[in-house]
C-alpha cells in the first residue's frame, strides 16, 4: 500500500482467536445454511468483559486437533489487512531523522488485522473446527521514537469479522456480527464447527487489539477434511504477524500541507 506523498506506512494488520467449549451447541452457518456438529469441540456466547474485550460468540478449538496433512487441493492462507487501521505509524527515529528520510523501525500501531482465507478446489468440503492465536514474541513498548499519522488505510475485501486481544494471556477470540455493506447483507456471528463448501470460499478477518506490547503471533486453524483432523499454522512466513501498541509518552505528529511536513500534535488527537 502506498501512502500520500510516496511515503510507505507499514500497513500491517491483523485477527485473533481462543476457545471455550459447550457440548450441546449446534447451529447452521450464517450464510450457507450448512453445519456439521461433532463431539470434538463446542461453542458458546460471551458478553463483553473488562479490558476492552469485544462481545460476540466465543470461537472454539478442539482439545486434540489431530496431525493430518492438509490436502493439496485445500488452501488455507493468511494475509495482513489494512481494513480498519489507525493510519498511525511508529518510527524508531527522531523527527529530524524522519524528515531526512530515515524511516527505521516503521510499524503500524493500533488494532491489526489478518484475513484468513479458506477454499477447496476439489469436491470435498472443509469443516473448520477451531481458531486460536499463539504469541511468538513480546517486547515492552518503546520509550524512544515518534508516532506519525500518515494515513493510507484501505477498506479491505468483504470478510467475516472476529476479534481478540493480546492484553491478557489466553484471551478468547470472538466471532462478531457482520454489519454487511452496499453489496452484502448483514449476518450474525459465525459459529463453529463451520463448513466451507467447494463453491463458497470464505474470508475471516481477525482483528487483534493490543495496548501493552510490540508483539508477534501466529494463527492456528483447526480443520476436518474427508474425515481426517489436522491444523494449519499461519505465521507470515515465519516472521509472525505483528501487533503494536502505541506508547502514550512518545512525541506525536501529523503529515500536513502540500509538502507533507511534520506538524506536532497530541496522542489524544491521533487516537481519539
Secondary structure in CASP SS format (residue, H / E / C, confidence):
PFRMAT SS
TARGET T0000
AUTHOR 0000-0000-0000
METHOD secondary structure of the structure
MODEL  1
X C 1.00
X C 1.00
X C 1.00
X H 1.00
X H 1.00
X H 1.00
X C 1.00
X C 1.00
X C 1.00
X C 1.00
X C 1.00
X C 1.00
X C 1.00
X C 1.00
X C 1.00
X C 1.00
X C 1.00
X C 1.00
X C 1.00
X C 1.00
X C 1.00
X C 1.00
X C 1.00
X C 1.00
X C 1.00
X C 1.00
X C 1.00
X C 1.00
X C 1.00
X C 1.00
X C 1.00
X C 1.00
X C 1.00
X C 1.00
X C 1.00
X C 1.00
X C 1.00
X C 1.00
X C 1.00
X C 1.00
X C 1.00
X C 1.00
X C 1.00
X E 1.00
X E 1.00
X E 1.00
X C 1.00
X C 1.00
X E 1.00
X C 1.00
X C 1.00
X C 1.00
X E 1.00
X C 1.00
X C 1.00
X E 1.00
X E 1.00
X E 1.00
X C 1.00
X C 1.00
X C 1.00
X C 1.00
X C 1.00
X C 1.00
X C 1.00
X C 1.00
X C 1.00
X E 1.00
X C 1.00
X C 1.00
X C 1.00
X C 1.00
X C 1.00
X E 1.00
X E 1.00
X E 1.00
X E 1.00
X E 1.00
X E 1.00
X E 1.00
X E 1.00
X C 1.00
X C 1.00
X C 1.00
X C 1.00
X C 1.00
X C 1.00
X E 1.00
X E 1.00
X E 1.00
X E 1.00
X C 1.00
X C 1.00
X C 1.00
X H 1.00
X H 1.00
X H 1.00
X H 1.00
X H 1.00
X C 1.00
X C 1.00
X C 1.00
X C 1.00
X C 1.00
X C 1.00
X C 1.00
X E 1.00
X E 1.00
X C 1.00
X E 1.00
X C 1.00
X E 1.00
X E 1.00
X E 1.00
X E 1.00
X E 1.00
X E 1.00
X E 1.00
X E 1.00
X E 1.00
X C 1.00
X C 1.00
X C 1.00
X C 1.00
X C 1.00
X E 1.00
X E 1.00
X E 1.00
X E 1.00
X E 1.00
X E 1.00
X E 1.00
X E 1.00
X E 1.00
X E 1.00
X E 1.00
X E 1.00
X E 1.00
X E 1.00
X C 1.00
X C 1.00
X C 1.00
X C 1.00
X C 1.00
X C 1.00
X E 1.00
X E 1.00
X E 1.00
X E 1.00
X C 1.00
X C 1.00
X C 1.00
X C 1.00
X C 1.00
X C 1.00
X C 1.00
X C 1.00
X C 1.00
X C 1.00
X E 1.00
X E 1.00
X E 1.00
X E 1.00
X E 1.00
X E 1.00
X C 1.00
X C 1.00
X C 1.00
X C 1.00
X C 1.00
X C 1.00
X C 1.00
X C 1.00
X E 1.00
X E 1.00
X C 1.00
X C 1.00
X E 1.00
X C 1.00
X C 1.00
X E 1.00
X C 1.00
X C 1.00
X E 1.00
X C 1.00
X C 1.00
X E 1.00
X C 1.00
X C 1.00
X C 1.00
X C 1.00
X C 1.00
X C 1.00
X E 1.00
X E 1.00
X E 1.00
X C 1.00
X C 1.00
X C 1.00
X C 1.00
X C 1.00
X E 1.00
X E 1.00
X E 1.00
X E 1.00
X E 1.00
X E 1.00
X E 1.00
X E 1.00
X C 1.00
X C 1.00
X C 1.00
X C 1.00
X E 1.00
X E 1.00
X E 1.00
X E 1.00
X E 1.00
X E 1.00
X E 1.00
X E 1.00
X E 1.00
X E 1.00
X E 1.00
X E 1.00
X C 1.00
X C 1.00
X E 1.00
X E 1.00
X E 1.00
X E 1.00
X E 1.00
X E 1.00
X E 1.00
X C 1.00
X C 1.00
X C 1.00
X C 1.00
X C 1.00
X C 1.00
X E 1.00
X E 1.00
X E 1.00
X E 1.00
X C 1.00
X C 1.00
X C 1.00
X C 1.00
X C 1.00
X C 1.00
X E 1.00
X E 1.00
X E 1.00
X E 1.00
X E 1.00
X E 1.00
X C 1.00
X C 1.00
X C 1.00
X C 1.00
X E 1.00
X E 1.00
X E 1.00
X E 1.00
X E 1.00
X C 1.00
X H 1.00
X H 1.00
X H 1.00
X H 1.00
X C 1.00
X C 1.00
END
